[in-house]
Amino acid sequence: MTSGETALELRTRAVGPWPMNTYILVCPTTRRSVLIDPGDEPETLRAMLSDTTPEAILLTHTHRDHVGALDTMVAEMQVPLMAYPGPRSRGITPSADRWLSHGDIVPVGAHTLEVYHTPGHSEDMLSFALAGDRRIIVGDTLFADGPGKTWSVEGFRTTRQTLHTVVLSWPDETICCPGHGSEFRLGDKRAAIETFLSKDFGEFYGDATWDM
Protein backbone atom coordinates (compact mmCIF):
# COMPACT_ATOMS: atom_id res chain seq x y z
CA MET A 1 0.00 0.00 0.00
CA THR A 2 1.30 3.41 -0.97
CA SER A 3 1.69 5.80 1.97
CA GLY A 4 -0.98 8.46 2.44
CA GLU A 5 1.49 11.22 1.60
CA THR A 6 2.31 9.83 -1.84
CA ALA A 7 -0.82 7.89 -2.86
CA LEU A 8 -2.80 9.03 -5.86
CA GLU A 9 -5.56 11.42 -4.90
CA LEU A 10 -8.96 10.11 -5.98
CA ARG A 11 -11.77 12.57 -6.61
CA THR A 12 -15.25 11.30 -7.42
CA ARG A 13 -18.68 12.74 -8.11
CA ALA A 14 -21.96 11.17 -9.19
CA VAL A 15 -23.10 12.89 -12.39
CA GLY A 16 -25.96 12.62 -14.86
CA PRO A 17 -29.69 11.81 -14.66
CA TRP A 18 -28.89 8.16 -13.81
CA PRO A 19 -26.07 9.01 -11.45
CA MET A 20 -22.76 7.36 -12.34
CA ASN A 21 -19.42 7.87 -10.68
CA THR A 22 -16.85 9.83 -12.62
CA TYR A 23 -13.32 9.72 -11.23
CA ILE A 24 -10.28 11.96 -11.31
CA LEU A 25 -6.89 10.59 -10.26
CA VAL A 26 -4.24 13.15 -9.34
CA CYS A 27 -0.51 12.56 -8.81
CA PRO A 28 0.36 14.48 -5.62
CA THR A 29 3.94 15.08 -6.80
CA THR A 30 3.40 16.34 -10.35
CA ARG A 31 -0.29 17.42 -10.09
CA ARG A 32 -0.89 15.57 -13.35
CA SER A 33 -4.30 13.91 -13.63
CA VAL A 34 -6.50 11.53 -15.61
CA LEU A 35 -10.27 11.70 -16.05
CA ILE A 36 -12.12 8.37 -15.96
CA ASP A 37 -15.64 8.08 -17.44
CA PRO A 38 -16.84 11.60 -18.33
CA GLY A 39 -20.51 10.66 -18.03
CA ASP A 40 -22.18 14.08 -17.88
CA GLU A 41 -22.04 17.60 -16.44
CA PRO A 42 -18.90 19.04 -18.09
CA GLU A 43 -18.94 21.94 -15.63
CA THR A 44 -18.60 19.46 -12.74
CA LEU A 45 -15.75 17.67 -14.49
CA ARG A 46 -13.93 20.95 -15.09
CA ALA A 47 -14.19 21.81 -11.39
CA MET A 48 -12.90 18.36 -10.43
CA LEU A 49 -9.86 18.87 -12.67
CA SER A 50 -9.01 22.26 -11.19
CA ASP A 51 -5.44 22.72 -9.92
CA THR A 52 -4.27 19.74 -12.03
CA THR A 53 -2.71 19.21 -15.46
CA PRO A 54 -4.78 16.58 -17.30
CA GLU A 55 -2.84 14.03 -19.34
CA ALA A 56 -5.48 11.50 -20.45
CA ILE A 57 -9.14 10.46 -20.53
CA LEU A 58 -9.82 6.79 -19.74
CA LEU A 59 -13.02 4.81 -20.31
CA THR A 60 -14.11 1.79 -18.28
CA HIS A 61 -16.64 1.10 -21.07
CA THR A 62 -18.78 2.89 -23.64
CA HIS A 63 -22.33 2.72 -22.26
CA ARG A 64 -23.98 6.10 -22.76
CA ASP A 65 -24.22 7.01 -19.08
CA HIS A 66 -20.40 6.77 -18.88
CA VAL A 67 -19.56 8.78 -22.02
CA GLY A 68 -22.24 11.48 -22.19
CA ALA A 69 -19.72 14.32 -21.87
CA LEU A 70 -16.92 12.55 -23.74
CA ASP A 71 -16.98 14.60 -26.94
CA THR A 72 -17.03 17.86 -25.00
CA MET A 73 -14.16 16.90 -22.72
CA VAL A 74 -12.03 15.48 -25.54
CA ALA A 75 -12.42 18.76 -27.47
CA GLU A 76 -11.62 20.89 -24.42
CA MET A 77 -8.83 18.90 -22.79
CA GLN A 78 -6.86 17.98 -25.92
CA VAL A 79 -5.34 14.91 -24.27
CA PRO A 80 -5.18 11.26 -25.42
CA LEU A 81 -8.30 9.11 -25.11
CA MET A 82 -7.68 5.53 -23.96
CA ALA A 83 -10.20 2.66 -24.17
CA TYR A 84 -10.54 -1.03 -24.99
CA PRO A 85 -10.56 -1.87 -28.73
CA GLY A 86 -13.34 -4.46 -28.51
CA PRO A 87 -17.00 -4.28 -29.59
CA ARG A 88 -18.80 -1.06 -28.74
CA SER A 89 -22.14 -0.51 -27.06
CA ARG A 90 -25.12 0.55 -29.15
CA GLY A 91 -23.14 2.07 -31.99
CA ILE A 92 -20.82 4.23 -29.85
CA THR A 93 -17.46 4.30 -31.62
CA PRO A 94 -14.91 6.55 -29.91
CA SER A 95 -11.67 7.13 -31.76
CA ALA A 96 -9.07 6.37 -29.12
CA ASP A 97 -5.49 7.57 -29.27
CA ARG A 98 -4.37 4.46 -27.38
CA TRP A 99 -6.17 1.12 -27.31
CA LEU A 100 -5.70 -0.65 -24.00
CA SER A 101 -5.36 -4.38 -23.33
CA HIS A 102 -5.27 -6.55 -20.22
CA GLY A 103 -1.96 -5.99 -18.41
CA ASP A 104 -1.19 -2.62 -19.94
CA ILE A 105 0.26 0.17 -17.79
CA VAL A 106 -1.02 3.76 -17.88
CA PRO A 107 1.04 6.59 -16.32
CA VAL A 108 -0.51 9.19 -14.02
CA GLY A 109 2.30 11.61 -13.33
CA ALA A 110 4.83 9.68 -11.23
CA HIS A 111 2.30 6.88 -10.61
CA THR A 112 0.85 4.11 -12.76
CA LEU A 113 -2.39 2.23 -13.31
CA GLU A 114 -2.61 -1.45 -14.26
CA VAL A 115 -5.31 -2.34 -16.78
CA TYR A 116 -7.61 -5.35 -16.34
CA HIS A 117 -10.05 -6.50 -19.03
CA THR A 118 -13.20 -7.39 -17.07
CA PRO A 119 -15.94 -8.14 -19.65
CA GLY A 120 -19.49 -9.27 -19.00
CA HIS A 121 -21.63 -6.19 -18.41
CA SER A 122 -20.07 -5.01 -21.67
CA GLU A 123 -17.46 -6.59 -23.94
CA ASP A 124 -15.20 -3.53 -23.70
CA MET A 125 -15.18 -3.27 -19.89
CA LEU A 126 -11.90 -2.31 -18.23
CA SER A 127 -10.89 -1.94 -14.59
CA PHE A 128 -7.99 0.27 -13.48
CA ALA A 129 -5.87 -0.74 -10.48
CA LEU A 130 -3.83 1.96 -8.73
CA ALA A 131 -0.34 0.47 -8.55
CA GLY A 132 0.99 0.02 -5.03
CA ASP A 133 -2.47 0.80 -3.68
CA ARG A 134 -5.58 -1.09 -2.60
CA ARG A 135 -8.03 0.75 -4.87
CA ILE A 136 -9.35 -0.49 -8.20
CA ILE A 137 -11.81 1.47 -10.34
CA VAL A 138 -14.07 -1.33 -11.58
CA GLY A 139 -16.68 0.50 -13.64
CA ASP A 140 -19.80 -1.68 -13.91
CA THR A 141 -17.92 -4.97 -13.50
CA LEU A 142 -19.39 -5.48 -10.05
CA PHE A 143 -21.14 -3.61 -7.25
CA ALA A 144 -21.61 -4.12 -3.53
CA ASP A 145 -24.81 -6.13 -4.07
CA GLY A 146 -24.08 -7.99 -7.31
CA PRO A 147 -22.45 -8.03 -10.74
CA GLY A 148 -23.25 -5.61 -13.55
CA LYS A 149 -26.42 -6.22 -15.57
CA THR A 150 -26.12 -8.48 -18.62
CA TRP A 151 -28.16 -8.58 -21.82
CA SER A 152 -27.59 -12.16 -22.98
CA VAL A 153 -26.86 -15.63 -21.64
CA GLU A 154 -23.36 -15.35 -23.11
CA GLY A 155 -22.82 -12.01 -21.35
CA PHE A 156 -23.86 -13.48 -17.99
CA ARG A 157 -21.53 -16.43 -18.47
CA THR A 158 -18.72 -14.03 -19.36
CA THR A 159 -19.42 -12.07 -16.16
CA ARG A 160 -19.13 -15.27 -14.12
CA GLN A 161 -15.84 -16.10 -15.82
CA THR A 162 -14.49 -12.60 -15.14
CA LEU A 163 -15.45 -12.84 -11.48
CA HIS A 164 -13.79 -16.23 -11.16
CA THR A 165 -10.56 -15.59 -13.05
CA VAL A 166 -9.94 -11.87 -12.50
CA VAL A 167 -11.89 -10.32 -9.62
CA LEU A 168 -11.37 -13.14 -7.11
CA SER A 169 -7.62 -13.04 -7.84
CA TRP A 170 -7.47 -9.62 -6.18
CA PRO A 171 -6.61 -9.44 -2.44
CA ASP A 172 -9.32 -9.17 0.20
CA GLU A 173 -8.01 -5.69 1.05
CA THR A 174 -8.94 -4.42 -2.43
CA ILE A 175 -11.28 -1.43 -2.38
CA CYS A 176 -13.58 -1.63 -5.40
CA CYS A 177 -14.66 1.78 -6.73
CA PRO A 178 -17.69 1.09 -8.95
CA GLY A 179 -19.47 3.02 -11.69
CA HIS A 180 -22.56 3.47 -9.50
CA GLY A 181 -23.02 3.52 -5.74
CA SER A 182 -20.48 3.31 -2.95
CA GLU A 183 -17.06 1.70 -2.80
CA PHE A 184 -16.67 -1.57 -0.92
CA ARG A 185 -13.98 -3.97 0.33
CA LEU A 186 -13.69 -7.09 -1.80
CA GLY A 187 -13.00 -9.34 1.18
CA ASP A 188 -16.38 -8.42 2.64
CA LYS A 189 -18.06 -9.80 -0.52
CA ARG A 190 -15.78 -12.74 -1.35
CA ALA A 191 -17.85 -15.47 0.34
CA ALA A 192 -21.05 -14.20 -1.30
CA ILE A 193 -19.38 -14.05 -4.73
CA GLU A 194 -17.98 -17.57 -4.33
CA THR A 195 -21.43 -18.90 -3.35
CA PHE A 196 -22.96 -17.06 -6.31
CA LEU A 197 -20.44 -18.68 -8.67
CA SER A 198 -21.14 -22.15 -7.28
CA LYS A 199 -24.78 -22.03 -8.44
CA ASP A 200 -26.25 -23.14 -11.77
CA PHE A 201 -28.35 -20.33 -13.26
CA GLY A 202 -29.17 -22.13 -16.50
CA GLU A 203 -30.09 -19.66 -19.25
CA PHE A 204 -30.37 -16.66 -16.93
CA TYR A 205 -29.24 -13.14 -17.78
CA GLY A 206 -30.17 -9.64 -16.61
CA ASP A 207 -29.96 -8.02 -13.18
CA ALA A 208 -28.37 -10.29 -10.59
CA THR A 209 -27.55 -10.10 -6.89
CA TRP A 210 -25.07 -12.11 -4.87
CA ASP A 211 -27.85 -13.65 -2.77
CA MET A 212 -30.13 -14.83 -5.60
Buried (B, 14 or more C-beta within 10 A) or exposed (E): EBEEEEBBEBBBBBBBEEBBBBBBBBBBEBEBBBBBBBBBBBEBBBEBBEEBEBBBBBBBBBBBBBBBBBEBBBEBBEBBBBBBEBEBBEEBEBEBEEEBEBEBEBBBBEBBBBBBBBBBBBBBBBBBBBBBBBBBBBBBBBBBEBBBBBEEBEBBBBBBEBBEEBBBEBEEEBBBBBBBEEBBBBEEBBEBBEEBBEEEBEEEBEEBEBEE
